[in-house]
Amino acid sequence: KALQLLGVMAQRRVALDTITFNAAISACEKGSEWDKALWLLRVMLQSQVESSTITCNAAISACEKCGEWEMALRLFWEMAQSGVESDTIACNAAIAACERGGRWEKALQLLRLMAQINVDPNTITFNAAISTCEKSEAWETALRLFNLMVRSEVGADMITFNAVITACEKAGERDDALQLFVVADHSKMELEQLLWMLRPALQCSSVSSSGSR
């Protein structure tokens, strides 16, 4: 419907501006129509309508949510090169794209870029980056990111601890996983949630104790 309205406006020679295109691209994002979002970006360029941070955020998110992680990253870098200001939303979408593509090194690169351009990471940022490391079995990097998250005073949640503990579990680092229990407890998480996340490490610990008897 958004594209149909744009077509009607064009036929009636109604001037299309940044706000109009933003609304249409956002509609494409919500409708998981990444290809149409990119088409609208091309139309904006051809029409010499200036794109904004909101424009690029919607297009990047549309690609990321549809699994087009390479295109999402490409759009992010093109956004930076064109002088459009990046914000936390854009960086989060790009890092989430790295998670889908299993590109943990690129996720770290984006985190470093955020520091350089003074964009503050939030819980979603770190969760996506840590999850990328967990899925890539880069457990030591996942722990370093978690420590950075704590030092930066960014609040951790169940997703954070689940990703870090799973990363340690995959690497057989039971002690590191158990130590996170103490950190999580200080974060005032529900005990039931903590025990559920730590169950693989606790089971392994129990088996080890039984075997030593």
PyMOL commands that set and color helices and strands:
alter all, ss='L'
color gray80, all
select helices_A, chain A and resi 2-11+18-30+34-46+53-65+69-81+88-101+104-116+123-135+139-151+158-170+174-186+191-212
alter helices_A, ss='H'
color red, helices_A
deselect
rebuild
show_as cartoon
